[in-house]
Amino acid sequence: AGTGGSAAPPAAAGQGGQGGQGGQPTVGASASGPPQPAGLGGELRADAEVPVAYRAAITTAGRLCGRYPVTPALVAAMLRTESNFDPQLRSPQTDEYGIAKWTPAVFEQWARDTDGGGPSVFSATDSIDALGRYLCGMSSRPEFMSLPGDQALLLAAAYRGGSRHVIAARDVPAQVRGYVDEVARHIRAYSA
């Protein structure tokens, strides 16, 4: 993942907590955000199975744009689908790394140092922040915003398979349909 388009990174601010490994306890409530239009996504449920260590960063990333379709539930669902919340994930055969399975070249376009250690795909907060920035940048592109269908799922498809493929298909491409279906299941499970 993290292979999609190269819209200019937004100048949004955000910083979350630092994380550990996936499978951590999943307690903690999130503050309510603005009402969302019909579609998948929204704030995280207090009992959503999202590691506590990543909730603040996920919530911040999901609110970077301040509008649907980028929401905390979408960010959490994508991270679950990408890596099962594993910030140390390594997939050298596909050149994908970290909690959001970034390719280094694409991560570099969206990355900021959120934890004082320099931007790194293996920093959960850096990767989560970059994911929020990518999603905001992609969702603001006119050619993307005009696509029919659920914008949250189209963003997930663009992240996994490349924005140009989603824009050309004007839908979720077949090669990422299984991924997008899994993201949708997690969004429904995580949404408040």
Biotite code that builds the C-alpha atoms (Angstrom):
import biotite.structure as struc

atoms = struc.array([
    struc.Atom([0.000, 0.000, 0.000], chain_id="A", res_id=1, res_name="ALA", atom_name="CA", element="C"),
    struc.Atom([0.980, 3.576, 0.123], chain_id="A", res_id=2, res_name="GLY", atom_name="CA", element="C"),
    struc.Atom([1.509, 3.305, -3.627], chain_id="A", res_id=3, res_name="THR", atom_name="CA", element="C"),
    struc.Atom([-1.223, 5.719, -4.679], chain_id="A", res_id=4, res_name="GLY", atom_name="CA", element="C"),
    struc.Atom([-1.166, 9.169, -6.222], chain_id="A", res_id=5, res_name="GLY", atom_name="CA", element="C"),
    struc.Atom([1.106, 12.048, -5.507], chain_id="A", res_id=6, res_name="SER", atom_name="CA", element="C"),
    struc.Atom([-1.219, 14.960, -4.775], chain_id="A", res_id=7, res_name="ALA", atom_name="CA", element="C"),
    struc.Atom([0.698, 17.607, -2.876], chain_id="A", res_id=8, res_name="ALA", atom_name="CA", element="C"),
    struc.Atom([0.771, 16.891, 0.866], chain_id="A", res_id=9, res_name="PRO", atom_name="CA", element="C"),
    struc.Atom([-1.586, 19.117, 2.874], chain_id="A", res_id=10, res_name="PRO", atom_name="CA", element="C"),
    struc.Atom([-0.206, 21.548, 5.433], chain_id="A", res_id=11, res_name="ALA", atom_name="CA", element="C"),
    struc.Atom([-2.292, 20.040, 8.244], chain_id="A", res_id=12, res_name="ALA", atom_name="CA", element="C"),
    struc.Atom([-0.915, 19.691, 11.738], chain_id="A", res_id=13, res_name="ALA", atom_name="CA", element="C"),
    struc.Atom([-1.293, 16.691, 13.985], chain_id="A", res_id=14, res_name="GLY", atom_name="CA", element="C"),
    struc.Atom([0.534, 14.645, 16.526], chain_id="A", res_id=15, res_name="GLN", atom_name="CA", element="C"),
    struc.Atom([-0.562, 11.547, 18.364], chain_id="A", res_id=16, res_name="GLY", atom_name="CA", element="C"),
    struc.Atom([0.697, 9.186, 21.013], chain_id="A", res_id=17, res_name="GLY", atom_name="CA", element="C"),
    struc.Atom([3.434, 6.670, 20.480], chain_id="A", res_id=18, res_name="GLN", atom_name="CA", element="C"),
    struc.Atom([2.618, 3.029, 20.042], chain_id="A", res_id=19, res_name="GLY", atom_name="CA", element="C"),
    struc.Atom([3.729, -0.488, 20.734], chain_id="A", res_id=20, res_name="GLY", atom_name="CA", element="C"),
    struc.Atom([2.731, -3.763, 19.084], chain_id="A", res_id=21, res_name="GLN", atom_name="CA", element="C"),
    struc.Atom([-0.712, -4.783, 17.827], chain_id="A", res_id=22, res_name="GLY", atom_name="CA", element="C"),
    struc.Atom([-3.065, -6.723, 20.064], chain_id="A", res_id=23, res_name="GLY", atom_name="CA", element="C"),
    struc.Atom([-2.780, -4.239, 22.924], chain_id="A", res_id=24, res_name="GLN", atom_name="CA", element="C"),
    struc.Atom([-5.764, -3.445, 25.162], chain_id="A", res_id=25, res_name="PRO", atom_name="CA", element="C"),
    struc.Atom([-8.521, -1.560, 23.408], chain_id="A", res_id=26, res_name="THR", atom_name="CA", element="C"),
    struc.Atom([-10.140, 0.736, 25.949], chain_id="A", res_id=27, res_name="VAL", atom_name="CA", element="C"),
    struc.Atom([-10.562, 4.481, 25.813], chain_id="A", res_id=28, res_name="GLY", atom_name="CA", element="C"),
    struc.Atom([-13.132, 6.859, 24.438], chain_id="A", res_id=29, res_name="ALA", atom_name="CA", element="C"),
    struc.Atom([-12.786, 9.354, 21.630], chain_id="A", res_id=30, res_name="SER", atom_name="CA", element="C"),
    struc.Atom([-14.224, 12.838, 21.530], chain_id="A", res_id=31, res_name="ALA", atom_name="CA", element="C"),
    struc.Atom([-17.120, 13.434, 19.206], chain_id="A", res_id=32, res_name="SER", atom_name="CA", element="C"),
    struc.Atom([-16.354, 15.175, 15.955], chain_id="A", res_id=33, res_name="GLY", atom_name="CA", element="C"),
    struc.Atom([-18.577, 16.993, 13.507], chain_id="A", res_id=34, res_name="PRO", atom_name="CA", element="C"),
    struc.Atom([-21.594, 15.145, 12.077], chain_id="A", res_id=35, res_name="PRO", atom_name="CA", element="C"),
    struc.Atom([-20.741, 13.045, 9.043], chain_id="A", res_id=36, res_name="GLN", atom_name="CA", element="C"),
    struc.Atom([-22.781, 12.653, 5.855], chain_id="A", res_id=37, res_name="PRO", atom_name="CA", element="C"),
    struc.Atom([-24.145, 9.272, 4.871], chain_id="A", res_id=38, res_name="ALA", atom_name="CA", element="C"),
    struc.Atom([-21.340, 6.871, 4.043], chain_id="A", res_id=39, res_name="GLY", atom_name="CA", element="C"),
    struc.Atom([-18.896, 4.652, 5.827], chain_id="A", res_id=40, res_name="LEU", atom_name="CA", element="C"),
    struc.Atom([-16.776, 6.085, 8.584], chain_id="A", res_id=41, res_name="GLY", atom_name="CA", element="C"),
    struc.Atom([-16.966, 8.363, 11.579], chain_id="A", res_id=42, res_name="GLY", atom_name="CA", element="C"),
    struc.Atom([-15.475, 8.492, 15.025], chain_id="A", res_id=43, res_name="GLU", atom_name="CA", element="C"),
    struc.Atom([-14.117, 5.402, 16.768], chain_id="A", res_id=44, res_name="LEU", atom_name="CA", element="C"),
    struc.Atom([-16.415, 3.533, 19.127], chain_id="A", res_id=45, res_name="ARG", atom_name="CA", element="C"),
    struc.Atom([-15.048, 3.468, 22.676], chain_id="A", res_id=46, res_name="ALA", atom_name="CA", element="C"),
    struc.Atom([-15.018, -0.342, 22.565], chain_id="A", res_id=47, res_name="ASP", atom_name="CA", element="C"),
    struc.Atom([-13.557, -0.661, 19.049], chain_id="A", res_id=48, res_name="ALA", atom_name="CA", element="C"),
    struc.Atom([-10.715, -3.177, 18.907], chain_id="A", res_id=49, res_name="GLU", atom_name="CA", element="C"),
    struc.Atom([-8.073, -0.541, 18.205], chain_id="A", res_id=50, res_name="VAL", atom_name="CA", element="C"),
    struc.Atom([-4.906, -0.565, 20.327], chain_id="A", res_id=51, res_name="PRO", atom_name="CA", element="C"),
    struc.Atom([-4.942, 2.176, 22.952], chain_id="A", res_id=52, res_name="VAL", atom_name="CA", element="C"),
    struc.Atom([-1.378, 3.140, 22.029], chain_id="A", res_id=53, res_name="ALA", atom_name="CA", element="C"),
    struc.Atom([-2.550, 4.251, 18.576], chain_id="A", res_id=54, res_name="TYR", atom_name="CA", element="C"),
    struc.Atom([-5.967, 5.780, 19.297], chain_id="A", res_id=55, res_name="ARG", atom_name="CA", element="C"),
    struc.Atom([-4.760, 9.372, 19.680], chain_id="A", res_id=56, res_name="ALA", atom_name="CA", element="C"),
    struc.Atom([-2.694, 9.244, 16.483], chain_id="A", res_id=57, res_name="ALA", atom_name="CA", element="C"),
    struc.Atom([-5.533, 7.557, 14.562], chain_id="A", res_id=58, res_name="ILE", atom_name="CA", element="C"),
    struc.Atom([-8.072, 10.098, 15.809], chain_id="A", res_id=59, res_name="THR", atom_name="CA", element="C"),
    struc.Atom([-5.782, 13.010, 14.905], chain_id="A", res_id=60, res_name="THR", atom_name="CA", element="C"),
    struc.Atom([-5.070, 11.585, 11.428], chain_id="A", res_id=61, res_name="ALA", atom_name="CA", element="C"),
    struc.Atom([-8.767, 10.919, 10.851], chain_id="A", res_id=62, res_name="GLY", atom_name="CA", element="C"),
    struc.Atom([-9.598, 14.526, 11.679], chain_id="A", res_id=63, res_name="ARG", atom_name="CA", element="C"),
    struc.Atom([-6.804, 16.227, 9.697], chain_id="A", res_id=64, res_name="LEU", atom_name="CA", element="C"),
    struc.Atom([-9.137, 17.301, 6.880], chain_id="A", res_id=65, res_name="CYS", atom_name="CA", element="C"),
    struc.Atom([-12.062, 18.058, 9.143], chain_id="A", res_id=66, res_name="GLY", atom_name="CA", element="C"),
    struc.Atom([-14.460, 16.398, 6.714], chain_id="A", res_id=67, res_name="ARG", atom_name="CA", element="C"),
    struc.Atom([-15.798, 13.117, 5.394], chain_id="A", res_id=68, res_name="TYR", atom_name="CA", element="C"),
    struc.Atom([-14.549, 10.798, 3.922], chain_id="A", res_id=69, res_name="PRO", atom_name="CA", element="C"),
    struc.Atom([-11.372, 10.933, 6.053], chain_id="A", res_id=70, res_name="VAL", atom_name="CA", element="C"),
    struc.Atom([-12.385, 9.756, 9.511], chain_id="A", res_id=71, res_name="THR", atom_name="CA", element="C"),
    struc.Atom([-10.784, 7.985, 12.468], chain_id="A", res_id=72, res_name="PRO", atom_name="CA", element="C"),
    struc.Atom([-12.771, 4.832, 11.624], chain_id="A", res_id=73, res_name="ALA", atom_name="CA", element="C"),
    struc.Atom([-11.385, 4.805, 8.063], chain_id="A", res_id=74, res_name="LEU", atom_name="CA", element="C"),
    struc.Atom([-7.798, 5.295, 9.255], chain_id="A", res_id=75, res_name="VAL", atom_name="CA", element="C"),
    struc.Atom([-8.148, 2.528, 11.876], chain_id="A", res_id=76, res_name="ALA", atom_name="CA", element="C"),
    struc.Atom([-9.790, 0.153, 9.384], chain_id="A", res_id=77, res_name="ALA", atom_name="CA", element="C"),
    struc.Atom([-7.017, 0.680, 6.858], chain_id="A", res_id=78, res_name="MET", atom_name="CA", element="C"),
    struc.Atom([-4.293, 0.102, 9.461], chain_id="A", res_id=79, res_name="LEU", atom_name="CA", element="C"),
    struc.Atom([-6.004, -3.080, 10.634], chain_id="A", res_id=80, res_name="ARG", atom_name="CA", element="C"),
    struc.Atom([-6.269, -4.334, 7.070], chain_id="A", res_id=81, res_name="THR", atom_name="CA", element="C"),
    struc.Atom([-2.730, -3.306, 6.107], chain_id="A", res_id=82, res_name="GLU", atom_name="CA", element="C"),
    struc.Atom([-0.780, -4.658, 9.086], chain_id="A", res_id=83, res_name="SER", atom_name="CA", element="C"),
    struc.Atom([-3.078, -5.660, 11.949], chain_id="A", res_id=84, res_name="ASN", atom_name="CA", element="C"),
    struc.Atom([-1.589, -2.591, 13.724], chain_id="A", res_id=85, res_name="PHE", atom_name="CA", element="C"),
    struc.Atom([1.998, -3.896, 13.516], chain_id="A", res_id=86, res_name="ASP", atom_name="CA", element="C"),
    struc.Atom([4.408, -0.923, 13.259], chain_id="A", res_id=87, res_name="PRO", atom_name="CA", element="C"),
    struc.Atom([7.387, -3.228, 12.657], chain_id="A", res_id=88, res_name="GLN", atom_name="CA", element="C"),
    struc.Atom([5.854, -5.069, 9.697], chain_id="A", res_id=89, res_name="LEU", atom_name="CA", element="C"),
    struc.Atom([8.373, -5.706, 6.929], chain_id="A", res_id=90, res_name="ARG", atom_name="CA", element="C"),
    struc.Atom([7.522, -6.931, 3.478], chain_id="A", res_id=91, res_name="SER", atom_name="CA", element="C"),
    struc.Atom([10.737, -6.523, 1.429], chain_id="A", res_id=92, res_name="PRO", atom_name="CA", element="C"),
    struc.Atom([9.337, -8.514, -1.507], chain_id="A", res_id=93, res_name="GLN", atom_name="CA", element="C"),
    struc.Atom([6.746, -5.749, -2.064], chain_id="A", res_id=94, res_name="THR", atom_name="CA", element="C"),
    struc.Atom([8.872, -2.932, -0.573], chain_id="A", res_id=95, res_name="ASP", atom_name="CA", element="C"),
    struc.Atom([6.176, -2.161, 2.033], chain_id="A", res_id=96, res_name="GLU", atom_name="CA", element="C"),
    struc.Atom([6.918, -1.359, 5.661], chain_id="A", res_id=97, res_name="TYR", atom_name="CA", element="C"),
    struc.Atom([5.370, -0.364, 8.967], chain_id="A", res_id=98, res_name="GLY", atom_name="CA", element="C"),
    struc.Atom([1.873, -0.071, 10.374], chain_id="A", res_id=99, res_name="ILE", atom_name="CA", element="C"),
    struc.Atom([0.520, 1.456, 7.139], chain_id="A", res_id=100, res_name="ALA", atom_name="CA", element="C"),
    struc.Atom([2.658, -0.692, 4.783], chain_id="A", res_id=101, res_name="LYS", atom_name="CA", element="C"),
    struc.Atom([4.229, 2.314, 3.085], chain_id="A", res_id=102, res_name="TRP", atom_name="CA", element="C"),
    struc.Atom([6.588, 2.060, 0.181], chain_id="A", res_id=103, res_name="THR", atom_name="CA", element="C"),
    struc.Atom([9.548, 4.286, 1.144], chain_id="A", res_id=104, res_name="PRO", atom_name="CA", element="C"),
    struc.Atom([9.231, 6.573, -1.908], chain_id="A", res_id=105, res_name="ALA", atom_name="CA", element="C"),
    struc.Atom([5.549, 7.360, -1.272], chain_id="A", res_id=106, res_name="VAL", atom_name="CA", element="C"),
    struc.Atom([6.017, 7.676, 2.501], chain_id="A", res_id=107, res_name="PHE", atom_name="CA", element="C"),
    struc.Atom([8.699, 10.282, 1.903], chain_id="A", res_id=108, res_name="GLU", atom_name="CA", element="C"),
    struc.Atom([6.155, 12.485, 0.072], chain_id="A", res_id=109, res_name="GLN", atom_name="CA", element="C"),
    struc.Atom([3.738, 12.546, 3.015], chain_id="A", res_id=110, res_name="TRP", atom_name="CA", element="C"),
    struc.Atom([5.943, 12.027, 6.081], chain_id="A", res_id=111, res_name="ALA", atom_name="CA", element="C"),
    struc.Atom([6.573, 14.357, 8.990], chain_id="A", res_id=112, res_name="ARG", atom_name="CA", element="C"),
    struc.Atom([8.441, 13.696, 12.201], chain_id="A", res_id=113, res_name="ASP", atom_name="CA", element="C"),
    struc.Atom([5.756, 13.420, 14.888], chain_id="A", res_id=114, res_name="THR", atom_name="CA", element="C"),
    struc.Atom([7.809, 11.833, 17.654], chain_id="A", res_id=115, res_name="ASP", atom_name="CA", element="C"),
    struc.Atom([11.235, 13.512, 17.542], chain_id="A", res_id=116, res_name="GLY", atom_name="CA", element="C"),
    struc.Atom([13.040, 10.547, 16.001], chain_id="A", res_id=117, res_name="GLY", atom_name="CA", element="C"),
    struc.Atom([13.003, 11.711, 12.379], chain_id="A", res_id=118, res_name="GLY", atom_name="CA", element="C"),
    struc.Atom([10.375, 10.536, 9.869], chain_id="A", res_id=119, res_name="PRO", atom_name="CA", element="C"),
    struc.Atom([10.283, 6.732, 9.753], chain_id="A", res_id=120, res_name="SER", atom_name="CA", element="C"),
    struc.Atom([7.912, 4.141, 8.320], chain_id="A", res_id=121, res_name="VAL", atom_name="CA", element="C"),
    struc.Atom([8.563, 2.187, 11.528], chain_id="A", res_id=122, res_name="PHE", atom_name="CA", element="C"),
    struc.Atom([7.313, 5.019, 13.751], chain_id="A", res_id=123, res_name="SER", atom_name="CA", element="C"),
    struc.Atom([3.618, 4.303, 14.238], chain_id="A", res_id=124, res_name="ALA", atom_name="CA", element="C"),
    struc.Atom([2.815, 7.990, 14.775], chain_id="A", res_id=125, res_name="THR", atom_name="CA", element="C"),
    struc.Atom([4.793, 9.105, 11.703], chain_id="A", res_id=126, res_name="ASP", atom_name="CA", element="C"),
    struc.Atom([3.115, 6.459, 9.529], chain_id="A", res_id=127, res_name="SER", atom_name="CA", element="C"),
    struc.Atom([-0.381, 7.159, 10.852], chain_id="A", res_id=128, res_name="ILE", atom_name="CA", element="C"),
    struc.Atom([0.066, 10.916, 10.388], chain_id="A", res_id=129, res_name="ASP", atom_name="CA", element="C"),
    struc.Atom([1.336, 10.351, 6.836], chain_id="A", res_id=130, res_name="ALA", atom_name="CA", element="C"),
    struc.Atom([-1.706, 8.167, 6.111], chain_id="A", res_id=131, res_name="LEU", atom_name="CA", element="C"),
    struc.Atom([-4.039, 10.956, 7.255], chain_id="A", res_id=132, res_name="GLY", atom_name="CA", element="C"),
    struc.Atom([-2.139, 13.473, 5.128], chain_id="A", res_id=133, res_name="ARG", atom_name="CA", element="C"),
    struc.Atom([-2.280, 11.163, 2.081], chain_id="A", res_id=134, res_name="TYR", atom_name="CA", element="C"),
    struc.Atom([-6.026, 10.584, 2.499], chain_id="A", res_id=135, res_name="LEU", atom_name="CA", element="C"),
    struc.Atom([-6.703, 14.326, 2.888], chain_id="A", res_id=136, res_name="CYS", atom_name="CA", element="C"),
    struc.Atom([-4.599, 15.154, -0.137], chain_id="A", res_id=137, res_name="GLY", atom_name="CA", element="C"),
    struc.Atom([-6.241, 12.507, -2.270], chain_id="A", res_id=138, res_name="MET", atom_name="CA", element="C"),
    struc.Atom([-9.781, 13.352, -1.149], chain_id="A", res_id=139, res_name="SER", atom_name="CA", element="C"),
    struc.Atom([-9.302, 17.012, -2.121], chain_id="A", res_id=140, res_name="SER", atom_name="CA", element="C"),
    struc.Atom([-8.386, 16.263, -5.747], chain_id="A", res_id=141, res_name="ARG", atom_name="CA", element="C"),
    struc.Atom([-11.298, 17.364, -8.007], chain_id="A", res_id=142, res_name="PRO", atom_name="CA", element="C"),
    struc.Atom([-10.970, 14.305, -10.259], chain_id="A", res_id=143, res_name="GLU", atom_name="CA", element="C"),
    struc.Atom([-11.249, 12.089, -7.192], chain_id="A", res_id=144, res_name="PHE", atom_name="CA", element="C"),
    struc.Atom([-14.061, 14.008, -5.477], chain_id="A", res_id=145, res_name="MET", atom_name="CA", element="C"),
    struc.Atom([-16.272, 13.647, -8.578], chain_id="A", res_id=146, res_name="SER", atom_name="CA", element="C"),
    struc.Atom([-16.170, 9.832, -8.551], chain_id="A", res_id=147, res_name="LEU", atom_name="CA", element="C"),
    struc.Atom([-19.412, 7.985, -7.825], chain_id="A", res_id=148, res_name="PRO", atom_name="CA", element="C"),
    struc.Atom([-19.580, 5.625, -4.862], chain_id="A", res_id=149, res_name="GLY", atom_name="CA", element="C"),
    struc.Atom([-18.474, 5.702, -1.251], chain_id="A", res_id=150, res_name="ASP", atom_name="CA", element="C"),
    struc.Atom([-15.544, 8.103, -1.062], chain_id="A", res_id=151, res_name="GLN", atom_name="CA", element="C"),
    struc.Atom([-14.024, 6.364, 1.976], chain_id="A", res_id=152, res_name="ALA", atom_name="CA", element="C"),
    struc.Atom([-13.809, 3.069, 0.117], chain_id="A", res_id=153, res_name="LEU", atom_name="CA", element="C"),
    struc.Atom([-12.482, 4.760, -3.009], chain_id="A", res_id=154, res_name="LEU", atom_name="CA", element="C"),
    struc.Atom([-9.724, 6.329, -0.881], chain_id="A", res_id=155, res_name="LEU", atom_name="CA", element="C"),
    struc.Atom([-8.830, 2.908, 0.516], chain_id="A", res_id=156, res_name="ALA", atom_name="CA", element="C"),
    struc.Atom([-8.709, 1.529, -3.028], chain_id="A", res_id=157, res_name="ALA", atom_name="CA", element="C"),
    struc.Atom([-6.468, 4.400, -4.148], chain_id="A", res_id=158, res_name="ALA", atom_name="CA", element="C"),
    struc.Atom([-4.093, 3.817, -1.246], chain_id="A", res_id=159, res_name="TYR", atom_name="CA", element="C"),
    struc.Atom([-3.795, 0.092, -1.908], chain_id="A", res_id=160, res_name="ARG", atom_name="CA", element="C"),
    struc.Atom([-3.797, 0.077, -5.703], chain_id="A", res_id=161, res_name="GLY", atom_name="CA", element="C"),
    struc.Atom([-2.988, 3.580, -6.920], chain_id="A", res_id=162, res_name="GLY", atom_name="CA", element="C"),
    struc.Atom([-5.218, 6.579, -7.466], chain_id="A", res_id=163, res_name="SER", atom_name="CA", element="C"),
    struc.Atom([-4.833, 6.568, -11.243], chain_id="A", res_id=164, res_name="ARG", atom_name="CA", element="C"),
    struc.Atom([-6.409, 3.095, -11.392], chain_id="A", res_id=165, res_name="HIS", atom_name="CA", element="C"),
    struc.Atom([-9.381, 4.180, -9.269], chain_id="A", res_id=166, res_name="VAL", atom_name="CA", element="C"),
    struc.Atom([-9.865, 7.359, -11.314], chain_id="A", res_id=167, res_name="ILE", atom_name="CA", element="C"),
    struc.Atom([-9.610, 5.448, -14.603], chain_id="A", res_id=168, res_name="ALA", atom_name="CA", element="C"),
    struc.Atom([-12.075, 2.774, -13.433], chain_id="A", res_id=169, res_name="ALA", atom_name="CA", element="C"),
    struc.Atom([-14.337, 5.352, -11.754], chain_id="A", res_id=170, res_name="ARG", atom_name="CA", element="C"),
    struc.Atom([-14.819, 2.622, -9.162], chain_id="A", res_id=171, res_name="ASP", atom_name="CA", element="C"),
    struc.Atom([-12.905, 0.190, -6.962], chain_id="A", res_id=172, res_name="VAL", atom_name="CA", element="C"),
    struc.Atom([-10.669, -1.804, -9.327], chain_id="A", res_id=173, res_name="PRO", atom_name="CA", element="C"),
    struc.Atom([-11.113, -5.576, -9.256], chain_id="A", res_id=174, res_name="ALA", atom_name="CA", element="C"),
    struc.Atom([-7.520, -6.162, -8.094], chain_id="A", res_id=175, res_name="GLN", atom_name="CA", element="C"),
    struc.Atom([-8.207, -4.387, -4.764], chain_id="A", res_id=176, res_name="VAL", atom_name="CA", element="C"),
    struc.Atom([-11.863, -5.390, -4.236], chain_id="A", res_id=177, res_name="ARG", atom_name="CA", element="C"),
    struc.Atom([-11.024, -7.926, -1.482], chain_id="A", res_id=178, res_name="GLY", atom_name="CA", element="C"),
    struc.Atom([-8.898, -5.356, 0.361], chain_id="A", res_id=179, res_name="TYR", atom_name="CA", element="C"),
    struc.Atom([-11.638, -2.721, 0.138], chain_id="A", res_id=180, res_name="VAL", atom_name="CA", element="C"),
    struc.Atom([-14.291, -5.183, 1.329], chain_id="A", res_id=181, res_name="ASP", atom_name="CA", element="C"),
    struc.Atom([-12.144, -5.946, 4.389], chain_id="A", res_id=182, res_name="GLU", atom_name="CA", element="C"),
    struc.Atom([-11.652, -2.220, 5.088], chain_id="A", res_id=183, res_name="VAL", atom_name="CA", element="C"),
    struc.Atom([-15.445, -1.744, 4.869], chain_id="A", res_id=184, res_name="ALA", atom_name="CA", element="C"),
    struc.Atom([-16.034, -4.544, 7.419], chain_id="A", res_id=185, res_name="ARG", atom_name="CA", element="C"),
    struc.Atom([-13.581, -2.913, 9.843], chain_id="A", res_id=186, res_name="HIS", atom_name="CA", element="C"),
    struc.Atom([-15.063, 0.565, 9.330], chain_id="A", res_id=187, res_name="ILE", atom_name="CA", element="C"),
    struc.Atom([-18.485, -0.775, 10.281], chain_id="A", res_id=188, res_name="ARG", atom_name="CA", element="C"),
    struc.Atom([-17.041, -2.508, 13.345], chain_id="A", res_id=189, res_name="ALA", atom_name="CA", element="C"),
    struc.Atom([-15.109, 0.590, 14.503], chain_id="A", res_id=190, res_name="TYR", atom_name="CA", element="C"),
    struc.Atom([-17.612, 3.395, 13.774], chain_id="A", res_id=191, res_name="SER", atom_name="CA", element="C"),
    struc.Atom([-19.417, 5.112, 16.628], chain_id="A", res_id=192, res_name="ALA", atom_name="CA", element="C"),
])
